[in-house]
Amino acid sequence: MSINDILISIENEIQSLQQARALLSSLDGRRVSKPPIARRYRKRRTLSPEARKKIADAQKKRWAKQRETKKN
């Protein structure tokens, strides 16, 4: 499948999804719009340094176990 075929397929899919969206928005009498900014951009949670270290140590332990099984 060539790149042009893929692009045409994507364009067709976009058109059909836009038609479906228009149809659904007309059924309930309201236009479908983007949610308010507050709901689109949620505050990122931060990890404490202790939690990061705990996660990193656990990952290093998994990597070491995986390396050990590959050696055997």
PDB file of N, CA, C and O in Angstrom:
ATOM      1  N   MET A   1       0.858  -1.173   0.000  1.00  0.00           N
ATOM      2  CA  MET A   1       0.000   0.000   0.000  1.00  0.00           C
ATOM      3  C   MET A   1       0.901   1.232   0.000  1.00  0.00           C
ATOM      4  O   MET A   1       1.799   1.349   0.834  1.00  0.00           O
ATOM      5  N   SER A   2       0.664   2.133  -0.922  1.00  0.00           N
ATOM      6  CA  SER A   2       1.503   3.316  -1.027  1.00  0.00           C
ATOM      7  C   SER A   2       1.049   4.388  -0.038  1.00  0.00           C
ATOM      8  O   SER A   2      -0.025   4.305   0.558  1.00  0.00           O
ATOM      9  N   ILE A   3       1.893   5.380   0.112  1.00  0.00           N
ATOM     10  CA  ILE A   3       1.579   6.476   1.039  1.00  0.00           C
ATOM     11  C   ILE A   3       0.332   7.222   0.578  1.00  0.00           C
ATOM     12  O   ILE A   3      -0.497   7.621   1.396  1.00  0.00           O
ATOM     13  N   ASN A   4       0.201   7.410  -0.733  1.00  0.00           N
ATOM     14  CA  ASN A   4      -0.986   8.102  -1.250  1.00  0.00           C
ATOM     15  C   ASN A   4      -2.262   7.331  -0.939  1.00  0.00           C
ATOM     16  O   ASN A   4      -3.284   7.931  -0.605  1.00  0.00           O
ATOM     17  N   ASP A   5      -2.211   6.017  -1.045  1.00  0.00           N
ATOM     18  CA  ASP A   5      -3.380   5.197  -0.707  1.00  0.00           C
ATOM     19  C   ASP A   5      -3.738   5.348   0.767  1.00  0.00           C
ATOM     20  O   ASP A   5      -4.914   5.428   1.122  1.00  0.00           O
ATOM     21  N   ILE A   6      -2.731   5.387   1.613  1.00  0.00           N
ATOM     22  CA  ILE A   6      -2.965   5.547   3.052  1.00  0.00           C
ATOM     23  C   ILE A   6      -3.579   6.906   3.337  1.00  0.00           C
ATOM     24  O   ILE A   6      -4.526   7.012   4.117  1.00  0.00           O
ATOM     25  N   LEU A   7      -3.038   7.959   2.701  1.00  0.00           N
ATOM     26  CA  LEU A   7      -3.578   9.307   2.906  1.00  0.00           C
ATOM     27  C   LEU A   7      -5.030   9.412   2.427  1.00  0.00           C
ATOM     28  O   LEU A   7      -5.855  10.044   3.086  1.00  0.00           O
ATOM     29  N   ILE A   8      -5.335   8.809   1.308  1.00  0.00           N
ATOM     30  CA  ILE A   8      -6.708   8.831   0.805  1.00  0.00           C
ATOM     31  C   ILE A   8      -7.634   8.094   1.765  1.00  0.00           C
ATOM     32  O   ILE A   8      -8.752   8.540   2.022  1.00  0.00           O
ATOM     33  N   SER A   9      -7.168   6.973   2.292  1.00  0.00           N
ATOM     34  CA  SER A   9      -7.961   6.212   3.253  1.00  0.00           C
ATOM     35  C   SER A   9      -8.222   7.030   4.522  1.00  0.00           C
ATOM     36  O   SER A   9      -9.330   7.025   5.058  1.00  0.00           O
ATOM     37  N   ILE A  10      -7.201   7.723   4.986  1.00  0.00           N
ATOM     38  CA  ILE A  10      -7.357   8.567   6.185  1.00  0.00           C
ATOM     39  C   ILE A  10      -8.342   9.694   5.915  1.00  0.00           C
ATOM     40  O   ILE A  10      -9.196   9.980   6.754  1.00  0.00           O
ATOM     41  N   GLU A  11      -8.236  10.345   4.743  1.00  0.00           N
ATOM     42  CA  GLU A  11      -9.157  11.427   4.406  1.00  0.00           C
ATOM     43  C   GLU A  11     -10.600  10.926   4.351  1.00  0.00           C
ATOM     44  O   GLU A  11     -11.513  11.598   4.829  1.00  0.00           O
ATOM     45  N   ASN A  12     -10.798   9.754   3.772  1.00  0.00           N
ATOM     46  CA  ASN A  12     -12.150   9.176   3.714  1.00  0.00           C
ATOM     47  C   ASN A  12     -12.688   8.905   5.109  1.00  0.00           C
ATOM     48  O   ASN A  12     -13.857   9.162   5.395  1.00  0.00           O
ATOM     49  N   GLU A  13     -11.834   8.390   5.969  1.00  0.00           N
ATOM     50  CA  GLU A  13     -12.248   8.105   7.344  1.00  0.00           C
ATOM     51  C   GLU A  13     -12.605   9.396   8.080  1.00  0.00           C
ATOM     52  O   GLU A  13     -13.588   9.439   8.820  1.00  0.00           O
ATOM     53  N   ILE A  14     -11.810  10.443   7.877  1.00  0.00           N
ATOM     54  CA  ILE A  14     -12.086  11.740   8.512  1.00  0.00           C
ATOM     55  C   ILE A  14     -13.432  12.272   8.045  1.00  0.00           C
ATOM     56  O   ILE A  14     -14.223  12.754   8.857  1.00  0.00           O
ATOM     57  N   GLN A  15     -13.701  12.189   6.751  1.00  0.00           N
ATOM     58  CA  GLN A  15     -14.975  12.675   6.227  1.00  0.00           C
ATOM     59  C   GLN A  15     -16.153  11.909   6.807  1.00  0.00           C
ATOM     60  O   GLN A  15     -17.172  12.503   7.161  1.00  0.00           O
ATOM     61  N   SER A  16     -16.018  10.606   6.904  1.00  0.00           N
ATOM     62  CA  SER A  16     -17.137   9.827   7.445  1.00  0.00           C
ATOM     63  C   SER A  16     -17.341  10.121   8.933  1.00  0.00           C
ATOM     64  O   SER A  16     -18.475  10.147   9.411  1.00  0.00           O
ATOM     65  N   LEU A  17     -16.248  10.342   9.662  1.00  0.00           N
ATOM     66  CA  LEU A  17     -16.393  10.687  11.076  1.00  0.00           C
ATOM     67  C   LEU A  17     -17.019  12.072  11.246  1.00  0.00           C
ATOM     68  O   LEU A  17     -17.827  12.278  12.152  1.00  0.00           O
ATOM     69  N   GLN A  18     -16.653  13.017  10.388  1.00  0.00           N
ATOM     70  CA  GLN A  18     -17.262  14.350  10.467  1.00  0.00           C
ATOM     71  C   GLN A  18     -18.751  14.282  10.145  1.00  0.00           C
ATOM     72  O   GLN A  18     -19.548  14.978  10.773  1.00  0.00           O
ATOM     73  N   GLN A  19     -19.133  13.462   9.187  1.00  0.00           N
ATOM     74  CA  GLN A  19     -20.544  13.303   8.870  1.00  0.00           C
ATOM     75  C   GLN A  19     -21.297  12.683  10.037  1.00  0.00           C
ATOM     76  O   GLN A  19     -22.405  13.107  10.363  1.00  0.00           O
ATOM     77  N   ALA A  20     -20.698  11.685  10.661  1.00  0.00           N
ATOM     78  CA  ALA A  20     -21.338  11.049  11.818  1.00  0.00           C
ATOM     79  C   ALA A  20     -21.482  12.039  12.964  1.00  0.00           C
ATOM     80  O   ALA A  20     -22.505  12.058  13.649  1.00  0.00           O
ATOM     81  N   ARG A  21     -20.458  12.863  13.174  1.00  0.00           N
ATOM     82  CA  ARG A  21     -20.507  13.869  14.239  1.00  0.00           C
ATOM     83  C   ARG A  21     -21.625  14.871  13.963  1.00  0.00           C
ATOM     84  O   ARG A  21     -22.386  15.220  14.866  1.00  0.00           O
ATOM     85  N   ALA A  22     -21.727  15.333  12.719  1.00  0.00           N
ATOM     86  CA  ALA A  22     -22.767  16.290  12.353  1.00  0.00           C
ATOM     87  C   ALA A  22     -24.149  15.686  12.549  1.00  0.00           C
ATOM     88  O   ALA A  22     -25.064  16.356  13.028  1.00  0.00           O
ATOM     89  N   LEU A  23     -24.294  14.433  12.182  1.00  0.00           N
ATOM     90  CA  LEU A  23     -25.579  13.748  12.340  1.00  0.00           C
ATOM     91  C   LEU A  23     -25.951  13.627  13.811  1.00  0.00           C
ATOM     92  O   LEU A  23     -27.086  13.912  14.195  1.00  0.00           O
ATOM     93  N   LEU A  24     -25.002  13.207  14.628  1.00  0.00           N
ATOM     94  CA  LEU A  24     -25.286  13.049  16.052  1.00  0.00           C
ATOM     95  C   LEU A  24     -25.580  14.384  16.721  1.00  0.00           C
ATOM     96  O   LEU A  24     -26.452  14.461  17.586  1.00  0.00           O
ATOM     97  N   SER A  25     -24.873  15.426  16.336  1.00  0.00           N
ATOM     98  CA  SER A  25     -25.116  16.723  16.972  1.00  0.00           C
ATOM     99  C   SER A  25     -26.467  17.289  16.565  1.00  0.00           C
ATOM    100  O   SER A  25     -27.073  18.043  17.327  1.00  0.00           O
ATOM    101  N   SER A  26     -26.954  16.937  15.371  1.00  0.00           N
ATOM    102  CA  SER A  26     -28.255  17.443  14.952  1.00  0.00           C
ATOM    103  C   SER A  26     -29.399  16.682  15.614  1.00  0.00           C
ATOM    104  O   SER A  26     -30.512  17.200  15.700  1.00  0.00           O
ATOM    105  N   LEU A  27     -29.147  15.476  16.076  1.00  0.00           N
ATOM    106  CA  LEU A  27     -30.214  14.670  16.670  1.00  0.00           C
ATOM    107  C   LEU A  27     -30.695  15.227  18.004  1.00  0.00           C
ATOM    108  O   LEU A  27     -31.891  15.194  18.293  1.00  0.00           O
ATOM    109  N   ASP A  28     -29.780  15.737  18.816  1.00  0.00           N
ATOM    110  CA  ASP A  28     -30.215  16.214  20.131  1.00  0.00           C
ATOM    111  C   ASP A  28     -30.403  17.731  20.156  1.00  0.00           C
ATOM    112  O   ASP A  28     -30.695  18.292  21.212  1.00  0.00           O
ATOM    113  N   GLY A  29     -30.245  18.394  19.034  1.00  0.00           N
ATOM    114  CA  GLY A  29     -30.517  19.818  18.963  1.00  0.00           C
ATOM    115  C   GLY A  29     -29.383  20.693  19.454  1.00  0.00           C
ATOM    116  O   GLY A  29     -29.490  21.919  19.416  1.00  0.00           O
ATOM    117  N   ARG A  30     -28.317  20.101  19.907  1.00  0.00           N
ATOM    118  CA  ARG A  30     -27.179  20.890  20.390  1.00  0.00           C
ATOM    119  C   ARG A  30     -25.985  20.604  19.506  1.00  0.00           C
ATOM    120  O   ARG A  30     -25.878  19.538  18.900  1.00  0.00           O
ATOM    121  N   ARG A  31     -25.098  21.567  19.446  1.00  0.00           N
ATOM    122  CA  ARG A  31     -23.848  21.344  18.722  1.00  0.00           C
ATOM    123  C   ARG A  31     -22.845  20.729  19.679  1.00  0.00           C
ATOM    124  O   ARG A  31     -22.769  21.105  20.849  1.00  0.00           O
ATOM    125  N   VAL A  32     -22.079  19.780  19.170  1.00  0.00           N
ATOM    126  CA  VAL A  32     -21.041  19.158  19.971  1.00  0.00           C
ATOM    127  C   VAL A  32     -19.840  20.089  19.939  1.00  0.00           C
ATOM    128  O   VAL A  32     -19.330  20.432  18.873  1.00  0.00           O
ATOM    129  N   SER A  33     -19.398  20.492  21.117  1.00  0.00           N
ATOM    130  CA  SER A  33     -18.261  21.409  21.170  1.00  0.00           C
ATOM    131  C   SER A  33     -17.198  20.857  22.096  1.00  0.00           C
ATOM    132  O   SER A  33     -17.397  19.847  22.771  1.00  0.00           O
ATOM    133  N   LYS A  34     -16.075  21.533  22.115  1.00  0.00           N
ATOM    134  CA  LYS A  34     -14.982  21.110  22.981  1.00  0.00           C
ATOM    135  C   LYS A  34     -15.343  21.401  24.432  1.00  0.00           C
ATOM    136  O   LYS A  34     -16.067  22.357  24.707  1.00  0.00           O
ATOM    137  N   PRO A  35     -14.853  20.596  25.354  1.00  0.00           N
ATOM    138  CA  PRO A  35     -15.131  20.871  26.765  1.00  0.00           C
ATOM    139  C   PRO A  35     -14.411  22.144  27.207  1.00  0.00           C
ATOM    140  O   PRO A  35     -13.472  22.580  26.541  1.00  0.00           O
ATOM    141  N   PRO A  36     -14.833  22.739  28.308  1.00  0.00           N
ATOM    142  CA  PRO A  36     -14.160  23.938  28.808  1.00  0.00           C
ATOM    143  C   PRO A  36     -12.685  23.666  29.054  1.00  0.00           C
ATOM    144  O   PRO A  36     -12.272  22.523  29.250  1.00  0.00           O
ATOM    145  N   ILE A  37     -11.902  24.731  29.041  1.00  0.00           N
ATOM    146  CA  ILE A  37     -10.453  24.601  29.192  1.00  0.00           C
ATOM    147  C   ILE A  37     -10.089  23.888  30.490  1.00  0.00           C
ATOM    148  O   ILE A  37      -9.141  23.104  30.522  1.00  0.00           O
ATOM    149  N   ALA A  38     -10.817  24.148  31.533  1.00  0.00           N
ATOM    150  CA  ALA A  38     -10.491  23.538  32.831  1.00  0.00           C
ATOM    151  C   ALA A  38     -10.563  22.017  32.759  1.00  0.00           C
ATOM    152  O   ALA A  38      -9.797  21.332  33.437  1.00  0.00           O
ATOM    153  N   ARG A  39     -11.461  21.485  31.957  1.00  0.00           N
ATOM    154  CA  ARG A  39     -11.589  20.029  31.863  1.00  0.00           C
ATOM    155  C   ARG A  39     -10.624  19.447  30.844  1.00  0.00           C
ATOM    156  O   ARG A  39     -10.271  18.271  30.925  1.00  0.00           O
ATOM    157  N   ARG A  40     -10.188  20.267  29.873  1.00  0.00           N
ATOM    158  CA  ARG A  40      -9.256  19.764  28.869  1.00  0.00           C
ATOM    159  C   ARG A  40      -7.848  19.624  29.424  1.00  0.00           C
ATOM    160  O   ARG A  40      -7.141  18.674  29.087  1.00  0.00           O
ATOM    161  N   TYR A  41      -7.438  20.550  30.262  1.00  0.00           N
ATOM    162  CA  TYR A  41      -6.072  20.552  30.779  1.00  0.00           C
ATOM    163  C   TYR A  41      -6.107  20.285  32.275  1.00  0.00           C
ATOM    164  O   TYR A  41      -6.317  21.191  33.081  1.00  0.00           O
ATOM    165  N   ARG A  42      -5.902  19.049  32.622  1.00  0.00           N
ATOM    166  CA  ARG A  42      -5.915  18.692  34.029  1.00  0.00           C
ATOM    167  C   ARG A  42      -4.555  18.951  34.646  1.00  0.00           C
ATOM    168  O   ARG A  42      -3.524  18.859  33.979  1.00  0.00           O
ATOM    169  N   LYS A  43      -4.568  19.268  35.902  1.00  0.00           N
ATOM    170  CA  LYS A  43      -3.329  19.526  36.620  1.00  0.00           C
ATOM    171  C   LYS A  43      -2.541  18.223  36.733  1.00  0.00           C
ATOM    172  O   LYS A  43      -3.086  17.182  37.101  1.00  0.00           O
ATOM    173  N   ARG A  44      -1.265  18.298  36.414  1.00  0.00           N
ATOM    174  CA  ARG A  44      -0.419  17.114  36.484  1.00  0.00           C
ATOM    175  C   ARG A  44      -0.072  16.816  37.931  1.00  0.00           C
ATOM    176  O   ARG A  44       0.190  17.723  38.721  1.00  0.00           O
ATOM    177  N   ARG A  45      -0.075  15.559  38.261  1.00  0.00           N
ATOM    178  CA  ARG A  45       0.299  15.153  39.603  1.00  0.00           C
ATOM    179  C   ARG A  45       1.808  15.010  39.678  1.00  0.00           C
ATOM    180  O   ARG A  45       2.446  14.569  38.721  1.00  0.00           O
ATOM    181  N   THR A  46       2.370  15.379  40.799  1.00  0.00           N
ATOM    182  CA  THR A  46       3.812  15.260  40.952  1.00  0.00           C
ATOM    183  C   THR A  46       4.125  14.189  41.987  1.00  0.00           C
ATOM    184  O   THR A  46       3.396  14.004  42.962  1.00  0.00           O
ATOM    185  N   LEU A  47       5.214  13.499  41.750  1.00  0.00           N
ATOM    186  CA  LEU A  47       5.653  12.464  42.677  1.00  0.00           C
ATOM    187  C   LEU A  47       6.710  13.034  43.601  1.00  0.00           C
ATOM    188  O   LEU A  47       7.502  13.894  43.215  1.00  0.00           O
ATOM    189  N   SER A  48       6.706  12.548  44.804  1.00  0.00           N
ATOM    190  CA  SER A  48       7.745  12.957  45.734  1.00  0.00           C
ATOM    191  C   SER A  48       9.059  12.293  45.326  1.00  0.00           C
ATOM    192  O   SER A  48       9.045  11.271  44.639  1.00  0.00           O
ATOM    193  N   PRO A  49      10.180  12.854  45.736  1.00  0.00           N
ATOM    194  CA  PRO A  49      11.468  12.232  45.409  1.00  0.00           C
ATOM    195  C   PRO A  49      11.567  10.794  45.929  1.00  0.00           C
ATOM    196  O   PRO A  49      12.180   9.939  45.289  1.00  0.00           O
ATOM    197  N   GLU A  50      10.963  10.533  47.088  1.00  0.00           N
ATOM    198  CA  GLU A  50      10.995   9.181  47.644  1.00  0.00           C
ATOM    199  C   GLU A  50      10.233   8.206  46.745  1.00  0.00           C
ATOM    200  O   GLU A  50      10.681   7.082  46.516  1.00  0.00           O
ATOM    201  N   ALA A  51       9.083   8.644  46.240  1.00  0.00           N
ATOM    202  CA  ALA A  51       8.286   7.790  45.367  1.00  0.00           C
ATOM    203  C   ALA A  51       9.021   7.523  44.058  1.00  0.00           C
ATOM    204  O   ALA A  51       9.004   6.402  43.549  1.00  0.00           O
ATOM    205  N   ARG A  52       9.669   8.559  43.511  1.00  0.00           N
ATOM    206  CA  ARG A  52      10.432   8.371  42.276  1.00  0.00           C
ATOM    207  C   ARG A  52      11.558   7.365  42.480  1.00  0.00           C
ATOM    208  O   ARG A  52      11.794   6.503  41.633  1.00  0.00           O
ATOM    209  N   LYS A  53      12.248   7.482  43.608  1.00  0.00           N
ATOM    210  CA  LYS A  53      13.348   6.561  43.893  1.00  0.00           C
ATOM    211  C   LYS A  53      12.824   5.139  44.035  1.00  0.00           C
ATOM    212  O   LYS A  53      13.444   4.196  43.543  1.00  0.00           O
ATOM    213  N   LYS A  54      11.694   4.980  44.701  1.00  0.00           N
ATOM    214  CA  LYS A  54      11.106   3.659  44.891  1.00  0.00           C
ATOM    215  C   LYS A  54      10.750   3.027  43.540  1.00  0.00           C
ATOM    216  O   LYS A  54      11.006   1.843  43.316  1.00  0.00           O
ATOM    217  N   ILE A  55      10.164   3.818  42.651  1.00  0.00           N
ATOM    218  CA  ILE A  55       9.801   3.320  41.332  1.00  0.00           C
ATOM    219  C   ILE A  55      11.051   2.977  40.530  1.00  0.00           C
ATOM    220  O   ILE A  55      11.100   1.937  39.872  1.00  0.00           O
ATOM    221  N   ALA A  56      12.062   3.844  40.580  1.00  0.00           N
ATOM    222  CA  ALA A  56      13.299   3.601  39.841  1.00  0.00           C
ATOM    223  C   ALA A  56      13.997   2.346  40.346  1.00  0.00           C
ATOM    224  O   ALA A  56      14.498   1.553  39.549  1.00  0.00           O
ATOM    225  N   ASP A  57      14.035   2.160  41.655  1.00  0.00           N
ATOM    226  CA  ASP A  57      14.674   0.963  42.212  1.00  0.00           C
ATOM    227  C   ASP A  57      13.938  -0.307  41.788  1.00  0.00           C
ATOM    228  O   ASP A  57      14.562  -1.320  41.473  1.00  0.00           O
ATOM    229  N   ALA A  58      12.614  -0.245  41.784  1.00  0.00           N
ATOM    230  CA  ALA A  58      11.831  -1.414  41.371  1.00  0.00           C
ATOM    231  C   ALA A  58      12.077  -1.736  39.900  1.00  0.00           C
ATOM    232  O   ALA A  58      12.178  -2.905  39.526  1.00  0.00           O
ATOM    233  N   GLN A  59      12.175  -0.691  39.059  1.00  0.00           N
ATOM    234  CA  GLN A  59      12.428  -0.918  37.639  1.00  0.00           C
ATOM    235  C   GLN A  59      13.821  -1.509  37.428  1.00  0.00           C
ATOM    236  O   GLN A  59      13.993  -2.415  36.612  1.00  0.00           O
ATOM    237  N   LYS A  60      14.809  -1.002  38.154  1.00  0.00           N
ATOM    238  CA  LYS A  60      16.169  -1.538  38.039  1.00  0.00           C
ATOM    239  C   LYS A  60      16.205  -3.003  38.464  1.00  0.00           C
ATOM    240  O   LYS A  60      16.941  -3.807  37.892  1.00  0.00           O
ATOM    241  N   LYS A  61      15.411  -3.337  39.464  1.00  0.00           N
ATOM    242  CA  LYS A  61      15.344  -4.726  39.913  1.00  0.00           C
ATOM    243  C   LYS A  61      14.739  -5.612  38.823  1.00  0.00           C
ATOM    244  O   LYS A  61      15.210  -6.726  38.597  1.00  0.00           O
ATOM    245  N   ARG A  62      13.694  -5.118  38.146  1.00  0.00           N
ATOM    246  CA  ARG A  62      13.083  -5.884  37.053  1.00  0.00           C
ATOM    247  C   ARG A  62      14.061  -6.054  35.896  1.00  0.00           C
ATOM    248  O   ARG A  62      14.139  -7.128  35.299  1.00  0.00           O
ATOM    249  N   TRP A  63      14.808  -4.994  35.579  1.00  0.00           N
ATOM    250  CA  TRP A  63      15.791  -5.089  34.504  1.00  0.00           C
ATOM    251  C   TRP A  63      16.879  -6.101  34.846  1.00  0.00           C
ATOM    252  O   TRP A  63      17.285  -6.895  33.998  1.00  0.00           O
ATOM    253  N   ALA A  64      17.346  -6.069  36.089  1.00  0.00           N
ATOM    254  CA  ALA A  64      18.391  -7.006  36.507  1.00  0.00           C
ATOM    255  C   ALA A  64      17.882  -8.444  36.404  1.00  0.00           C
ATOM    256  O   ALA A  64      18.611  -9.330  35.957  1.00  0.00           O
ATOM    257  N   LYS A  65      16.652  -8.674  36.808  1.00  0.00           N
ATOM    258  CA  LYS A  65      16.071 -10.011  36.719  1.00  0.00           C
ATOM    259  C   LYS A  65      15.963 -10.459  35.263  1.00  0.00           C
ATOM    260  O   LYS A  65      16.228 -11.617  34.942  1.00  0.00           O
ATOM    261  N   GLN A  66      15.574  -9.538  34.389  1.00  0.00           N
ATOM    262  CA  GLN A  66      15.445  -9.856  32.974  1.00  0.00           C
ATOM    263  C   GLN A  66      16.818 -10.165  32.362  1.00  0.00           C
ATOM    264  O   GLN A  66      16.941 -11.099  31.570  1.00  0.00           O
ATOM    265  N   ARG A  67      17.847  -9.392  32.720  1.00  0.00           N
ATOM    266  CA  ARG A  67      19.193  -9.656  32.214  1.00  0.00           C
ATOM    267  C   ARG A  67      19.694 -11.015  32.691  1.00  0.00           C
ATOM    268  O   ARG A  67      20.356 -11.744  31.952  1.00  0.00           O
ATOM    269  N   GLU A  68      19.368 -11.341  33.935  1.00  0.00           N
ATOM    270  CA  GLU A  68      19.811 -12.607  34.500  1.00  0.00           C
ATOM    271  C   GLU A  68      19.174 -13.795  33.761  1.00  0.00           C
ATOM    272  O   GLU A  68      19.837 -14.802  33.508  1.00  0.00           O
ATOM    273  N   THR A  69      17.901 -13.669  33.424  1.00  0.00           N
ATOM    274  CA  THR A  69      17.241 -14.775  32.732  1.00  0.00           C
ATOM    275  C   THR A  69      17.760 -14.913  31.302  1.00  0.00           C
ATOM    276  O   THR A  69      17.765 -16.019  30.761  1.00  0.00           O
ATOM    277  N   LYS A  70      18.194 -13.826  30.683  1.00  0.00           N
ATOM    278  CA  LYS A  70      18.748 -13.907  29.332  1.00  0.00           C
ATOM    279  C   LYS A  70      20.111 -14.573  29.329  1.00  0.00           C
ATOM    280  O   LYS A  70      20.469 -15.234  28.354  1.00  0.00           O
ATOM    281  N   LYS A  71      20.877 -14.414  30.395  1.00  0.00           N
ATOM    282  CA  LYS A  71      22.194 -15.043  30.490  1.00  0.00           C
ATOM    283  C   LYS A  71      22.084 -16.549  30.599  1.00  0.00           C
ATOM    284  O   LYS A  71      22.920 -17.275  30.060  1.00  0.00           O
ATOM    285  N   ASN A  72      21.065 -17.025  31.287  1.00  0.00           N
ATOM    286  CA  ASN A  72      20.902 -18.472  31.521  1.00  0.00           C
ATOM    287  C   ASN A  72      20.265 -19.148  30.378  1.00  0.00           C
ATOM    288  O   ASN A  72      20.058 -20.361  30.415  1.00  0.00           O
TER     289      ASN A  72
END
